[in-house]
Structure formats: structure tokens, C-alpha cells
């Protein structure tokens, strides 16, 4: 057997701490341990009935064959219609590709757009896969730290200062994973002005756009102006808003030339997304939307409960998420590295959380409240006891 020499691109990528922590928590639970898991960003609701029914009907109708690599035409049309009506983005079906989840849409984008030497600006805290995808494409992630004092939002001057002649792309995520913050329309407009001024691309990751609280509004950066639209790429999917995580249906929208390039890459890698799952996605967009409000009310109730419990724990502090379903907690006063904190928390109290180091921000952790209220209350009691042990 010849010596195994892995490609350099593999050695430069960090394994997903989120997936590792989630897998460890699941294994402990399978062994009979009473784990309270706040690790996975996965709604605990069943996929709505009308979406499941549409997929079942598609199966009964024989929608089990290969389909176009870019997605079923009816779904691409439905997504374009959604982007026009919900987001004021003038896309047609030729501007849309259906991908194997939102993550895959971003990966395809990086493969099609980023080359060695290109710089990609990523505000921190960030979703942990952004910089790794950039590195896999041969690009250079440029991390711009933000703080709790600025609500973990990059400001226009920070973006402007990070831009160099090598900058090709800016990654914007609102509502945010991991912080739950939402950029206001005014903040989006200010960032759009910098993007236009510098003539760079921006990809807007909008996977949590349907999960908002307290009157927060979502504005897609491409809707700010025609000039911003020309430089905007949209990544989105069905996992979070419609509780369809396992369906693996996402999409990318942008200039037709880019979408054609991503389709070429997809054609030589994954080919089409699961055919009958796409018919469920059509039903998600074209069917009743009350499921979003129902889940949203439950998330809001859980958010309020978890914030109250967190703020009652001496040594911890947190903001107030305006979207998504994550609470981002500052643990810096305890003086314990976030990975050690989370490993010890899981070992001692059977509570799974994600360390902030995974998101490029030490001294923090992320807990997901996309779980039932009993788990939230029990898990926060255990977190309280864990912190109390450290404080003596």
C-alpha cells in the first residue's frame, strides 16, 4: 500500500466543533446519560404536514428519477417568485440554483468565485464554516472582530478598512448564527454603500430570515439599490424557517453567469438535489405560512425564558437576540477557555453547548433554544450549578 499523502487543502481546514460536540452529546445520550443538548441549530418541530404530504405525493407520482442539476424548474420559479415578493429582489429562475442545503450553496459559491490570492471579509463571531470554505477554495479569510458593545455587528468603517485590492467578497449573515443579532435597515444600507463604493461582491446568508422577534425586520442588502443588487448573491434554504433540516434543500441566487458556473460544479459533484424533497420545498413556499408564526411564537417564549435564566447566573452576561434561535453568552469573567468550559460542562453536568472559539470569539459560548422548555429550564439550572462551582 503506497503512503497516504492527503491534499494540502484538507490539512488547512479545521473540523467542525459544532458537529463534533453534537455527536458527542448524542453518543452520551444513547448511552443513557441525561444530556441536555443546546448544541445543534435544529428546530425541534416536525416538518409541517402540508410539506410532508407534498413529498409523499411526489413519491407516489414517481418523482424519484434524476432531475436537472440546477433544480426542478418549478422550484426555481417558486424561489424566484419568493425573492421578488418577500425580498424585493428581481431574480428569475435562471438566477437560482437549488442546492443540497444552505451550506452547500455557500460551498458552491466559493468554488465558483474564489481563487488563490482572493480575500474574503468575514465579521466575527461568524458561522464556523465560512472561513473553512474560503480556505478550501484557496482564498484568504479576513476576520474582522466585533464586540458585544456594538451588538456584534460590523460597522461601515470596519468594513471599509478591511478592504484591500485583493478583496473579492464580503460575507453578511443576518439574522446571525451564532449571536442572534439582526442588522437594521439603516445598517444594511450603510454597509451596501461601502460594497458599492469598493465594487466588491457580497453574499447575504439569510437562512434565519423568517425567525425574528420584537418587531425586528429583515432587509436583504440587494434590495437597497440597483447598484447593491448588481453586487449581491443570496444564500438561503428551508431548514430553519420550515423545520426541514434533514431534507437538505437550499438555494443560491445571483447573476445568471455565476449560477451557471455553480450548476457546472454541482453537475460534476452532487448532481441534483433529492427530487421528491424539492416538491416538499415547493409546497413550503406556495402553501400556508402559518407554521412559521406558530414556531416563531414558541421560539420567542423560549428566548425570553432562557435570557431570564442566563441573566440570573452570576458571572455570565448575554445580549437579547432579535432573530434566529441562539443565545450568545459572555463567559470571559470566569477565565476558562471556551472549549474547556464546554467540555467540562458536558462531562460534569451533561449540558452540551458550543464554545465561542468555534466562531472566532474566545470567552463566549452559544446555546441553542431550538428545544423544548423542560430541557431549557433543566439545562440552565445545571449551567447555573456549573458556574457556581467555578466561582466557589
Secondary structure by P-SEA (a helix, b strand, c coil): ccccccccccccccccaaaaaaaaaaaaaaacccccccccccccccccaaaaaaaaaaaaacccccccccccaaaaaaaaaaaaaccccccccccccccccaaaaaaaaaaacccccbbbbbccccccaaaaaaaaacbbbbbbbbcccccccccaaaaaaaccccccbbbbbcccccccccccaaaaaaaaaaaaaabbbbbbbcccccccccbbbbbbcccccaaaaaabbbbccccccccccccccccccccaaaaaaaaaaaaaccccccaaaaaaaaaaaacccaaaaaaaaaaaaaaaaaaaaaaaccccccccccccbbbbbbcccccccaaaaaaaaaacccbbbbbccccccccbbbbbccccaaaaaaaaaaaaaaaaaaac
